[in-house]
Amino acid sequence: MPGTMGLRHGQLSQLSRRCFLAGSAVAALGGIHADAWAHNDAGAVSPALPPPALSLTLHDNSNSTLQSVLAGRASALQLMFTSCQATCPIQGALFADAAKRLGDRLKPAQLLSVSIDPAHDSPAALREWLKRFGPSPRWRAARPDKAQLDSLVTFLKSKNPAPDPHTAQVYFFNRKGELVLRSVDFPPAAEVVRVLESIVTKG
């Protein structure tokens, strides 16, 4: 619904201005000190960290591993679940905007939404969730194995009290599939794209 989506983008802009220091994502990758990122374990990750070994089922019903999905691409990852009515619609709007901004540029870059409700988020539910915001070949959704979810959330440092059990951060991975940056909550889509561009440029 256009009106609803417009509201989500409006919410996103408001939260972005409040929660994100413009340009600091790229600055953090460039070695600027982490004081500006002192929020929710946000900031550059040094040394870069390989993710835990875990299985994924993607929205197209294919099976893979997180390492395989990340390998060879600059990746921006968010945690979500399809029945969420609080932060997740804003996160979906954020990645939809980022996908549009990516367009045909930065072919090695991708967006990945990972469900924290694998018991209920079937591939069909994930496809429908992407469809709500406008599917893109640069944007995929996946669910981990339920038994492996805690290891992913702990690795990302994404535990949060109610109402949602996860933060609204974005997690950036280099083309080796290593975690290199944790954003603050609700980074603007333009900054997500800028960080991906920086990762691609650094190789």
N, C-alpha and C positions, 0 to 999 in steps of 0.2 A: 504494500500500500504506500503510494508516494508520500502521503502526509506523515505516516509513521516513520518512514525512512528519513524524511527531512528532519524530524524531531531527533532521531538518533544521531544524525550528523551534527545537529546543533548541540546536542549534549556532548558529543565527542569533542567539538571545538572548544567548548567551555571547559571541559575537564582537561583537555590538552594544555590550554593556557595556564591552568592552575597547577598541573602536576608535572610538567616537563620543562626543563631548561633548554631553550632552543639552541640547537647546535652542539649540545654537550655530548650527544652520542658519538658523533664523529670525533670530537675533541678527546673523549675517553679512549677511543681506539688509537688516537695519535699520541697518547702518553700524558695528556693533561691530568694533573693530580685529581684524586677521586673525591675530594671534598664536595664537589658539586653533585656527586652521585650518592651522598650519604642518606639513602632512603631505601628500605625494603631490600637490603643487600644488592642495590643497583650499582652498576659500574662495570669497568673492564675486568675481565677474569684473566689473571696472570699467575701461573702459566695457564694456557688454554687447556680445557678439560675434555677428555673423551666421554661421551654419554654412557650410561649403563647399558648392558646388553638386554634388550627387550624386544618382543615381537609386536608387530603392528598389523592391524587389518585396516586397509584403506577404504575410502568411500566408494571406490569402484569394485569392492569385494576382493581385491587382490591381497595377498599376504606378503609381508616383508619384515625387515627389522629396522629399528630406528637408525642404526649405523648405515644401512644401505640407502635409506631414504635421504639421509643427509649428505652422503658421500658425493663429492664432485660439485656441490652447489653451495652458494652462499644462502643461508636459510634464516628466516625469521619464524619463530615458533611461539604460539600462544596456547594456553590451556583454556578449555571451555567445556560446556555440556549443552546438548540441544534443548533441554527443557528449562534452562536458566532464563529467568525473566529480569534479572538485575543487570549485571555487568556484561554478560555474554552478547546480548544484542549490540551493545556499543562496540565490543571487541570485533564482532562480525562486520559492522559498518567500517571500522578502522581498516581491517584487512581488505575489504572490498574497495575502499578508496586507494589503498596501497597497490592493489592489483591493477587498477586503472592507471595509476601513475607509472607503474612498471611498463605496461603495454608490451611492446615487442622489444624493449631494451633489456639489457642485463640478462641475457639468456641463461647464465649459470645461477640466477637467483630464483628463489621460490618462497612461498608462504605456506606454513603448515599449522593447521589447527588440530590439537590433540585433545580428545575427550577425557575428562576425569570421571565419567560415568559409563565405563565400558559395558556394564551389565545391561544397560538400556539403550545405548547409542549404537544401534546396528548400522551397517553400511548404508541401508536405505534412509535411516534417520539422518546420517551425516550428509548424504546427498541432498536431502530436502533442506537441511540447514544451509548448505552452500547456496542452494537455489534461491533461498529467501533473499540473499544479498547480491546475487549475480555471480554465477560460477565463472571461473577463469582457469585456463590451463596452467597458470602460474601458482594456483592456490589449491592445496589438497587438504583433506581432513582424514583423521585416522583415530582408531581407538587402540590402546595397549591391552595386553593381557591383564585381566583383573588382578592377578597375583603379583604383577610387576609394577602396578601403578605407584605404590608407595616409594619405590626406588627412584622413579622418575621425578615425583614431586619433591622428594628429599634432595635429589641432585640439583634441581632447578632452584631450590630454596623458595618454593612457591606455596607454602602453607599459610592460610589466612583464617582468622576467626569468622563467625557468621557475619552477613547472611550467605556469602559464597565461600566455599572452602579453598579458594585459590585466589591469587592476586591477578591483577589486570596488566601484568608486565609482559614484555616481549623479550624473547631469548634469542640471541643471535649466534649462529654457528658459522665457522669458516668452511672452506671447501674441503678440508680434511675431516669435517664432521665434528669439530671440537667447539665447545662452548667458549665464546670470546667476550660476550657482553650481556649483561642483564639491564634492561631499561627500567625506568620508573613506571608507575602505573599510567596507562593510556598515552603512550607517546604518539605525537601526530603522525599521520600517514606519510607526510613528506619527510620526516626524520627517519622513519623506518626504511624508506627507499634510499635515503642518503647513506645510512649505515650499510645497507646491502651493497651499495655502489662502492663504498670504501673497502669493504671486504673483498669484493670482486677485483678491485684495482690492486689490492695488496697481494692477491694470488693465494 
